[in-house]
Amino acid sequence: MDTPVILKIFHKGKMKEYFVKPEGEMHTDLGLIKLDELKAKNFGDKISSHMGAEFVIQKPRANDFFNHAKRSGAPMMPKDIGVIISNTGLGSSDSVLDAGTGSGILAIYLGGIAKKVVTYEVRDDFVEIARDNIALTGLSNIECRHGDIVEEIRKLEERFDVITLDTIAASRVIPYIPDVIYPGGFLVTYSPFFEQAKEIREAIGKTNYIDVMTIETLEREISFTDRGTRPATARVGHTGFITIARY
Ligand SMILES: C[S@@+](CC[C@H](N)C(=O)[O-])C[C@H]1O[C@@H](n2cnc3c(N)ncnc32)[C@H](O)[C@@H]1O
């Protein structure tokens, strides 16, 4: 293998995991790992450190990129991405328009399912990070374009089945959605604040949408201890409001 891999080991009651390229060496508290040896391994095999610790080798999936990829800002959380995928019924024949790309995490999840993802990012330094992250996935159906989506959407000649807007500019993009969305297609926006969600609903209200809803998803991990079983004390708090409109 010559693509990045996940190395995992369960040690002293805790899972340790590393996202590594199969080149050079890595020092861990469980010893040195010669990463070049990964080239001759398969997923599911183990690789040993010089201290004899055995790490299982896994193929990275989209959630591993959420956990380990280089970040330019806050990527969308998997719980929110799941809601987008389930409520749009995203499938393998769909073309997706996404903005802003950020670290490219949402685009990577969507690219693993859809036929094509075109994603716009206004900052060139963020474009570079996202393109590097996308290249590491091996997905060839995600195109990261540099540009301001407010300007670029007016020039688009393509149409899309699903459009995702995770940017402060969303309400300024919404007036142009009817020009680039297939009938029956979905617009999804993500906004951290009530005020933005309201602005987005008002902008959608001025377009020819068929139906619309705004939701928030809550996730609670369950903790299992000798004392008992209950929702974990530490939890993911508020992330954002997701508005889903069908055209
Ligand atoms: C919260 S981040 C997106 C995170 C992304 N969904 C992910 O999962 O990694 C928002 C991004 O929108 C970009 N952005 C802001 N205004 C934009 C615009 N007008 N056009 C394109 N991108 C924009 C920002 O630079 C930032 O990277």
The ligand as an SDF file (V2000), in Angstrom:
LIG
                    3D

 27 29  0  0  0  0  0  0  0  0999 V2000
  -17.1150   26.4110    8.5380 C   0  0  0  0  0  0  0  0  0  0  0  0
  -16.0520   26.4010    7.1690 S   0  0  0  0  0  0  0  0  0  0  0  0
  -16.6230   25.0490    6.2000 C   0  0  0  0  0  0  0  0  0  0  0  0
  -16.2020   23.7070    6.7590 C   0  0  0  0  0  0  0  0  0  0  0  0
  -16.4500   22.5610    5.8120 C   0  0  0  0  0  0  0  0  0  0  0  0
  -17.8630   22.3410    5.5840 N   0  0  0  0  0  0  0  0  0  0  0  0
  -15.8000   21.2770    6.3290 C   0  0  0  0  0  0  0  0  0  0  0  0
  -16.5440   20.3320    6.6800 O   0  0  0  0  0  0  0  0  0  0  0  0
  -14.5680   21.2230    6.3980 O   0  0  0  0  0  0  0  0  0  0  0  0
  -16.5970   27.7660    6.2170 C   0  0  0  0  0  0  0  0  0  0  0  0
  -15.7060   28.0980    5.0380 C   0  0  0  0  0  0  0  0  0  0  0  0
  -16.3860   28.9570    4.1440 O   0  0  0  0  0  0  0  0  0  0  0  0
  -15.3980   29.7640    3.5150 C   0  0  0  0  0  0  0  0  0  0  0  0
  -16.0960   30.9130    2.9000 N   0  0  0  0  0  0  0  0  0  0  0  0
  -16.5690   32.0370    3.5130 C   0  0  0  0  0  0  0  0  0  0  0  0
  -17.1660   32.8510    2.6060 N   0  0  0  0  0  0  0  0  0  0  0  0
  -17.0680   32.2050    1.4030 C   0  0  0  0  0  0  0  0  0  0  0  0
  -17.4970   32.5470    0.0740 C   0  0  0  0  0  0  0  0  0  0  0  0
  -18.1430   33.6830   -0.1640 N   0  0  0  0  0  0  0  0  0  0  0  0
  -17.2340   31.6710   -0.9320 N   0  0  0  0  0  0  0  0  0  0  0  0
  -16.5630   30.4930   -0.6850 C   0  0  0  0  0  0  0  0  0  0  0  0
  -16.1350   30.1430    0.5560 N   0  0  0  0  0  0  0  0  0  0  0  0
  -16.3910   30.9820    1.5820 C   0  0  0  0  0  0  0  0  0  0  0  0
  -14.4780   30.1290    4.6710 C   0  0  0  0  0  0  0  0  0  0  0  0
  -13.2250   30.5930    4.2120 O   0  0  0  0  0  0  0  0  0  0  0  0
  -14.4120   28.7950    5.4300 C   0  0  0  0  0  0  0  0  0  0  0  0
  -13.3180   28.0260    4.9990 O   0  0  0  0  0  0  0  0  0  0  0  0
  1  2  1  0
  2  3  1  0
  2 10  1  0
  3  4  1  0
  4  5  1  0
  5  6  1  0
  5  7  1  0
  7  8  2  0
  7  9  1  0
 10 11  1  0
 11 12  1  0
 11 26  1  0
 12 13  1  0
 13 14  1  0
 13 24  1  0
 14 15  1  0
 14 23  1  0
 15 16  2  0
 16 17  1  0
 17 18  1  0
 17 23  2  0
 18 19  1  0
 18 20  2  0
 20 21  1  0
 21 22  2  0
 22 23  1  0
 24 25  1  0
 24 26  1  0
 26 27  1  0
M  CHG  2   2   1   9  -1
M  END
$$$$
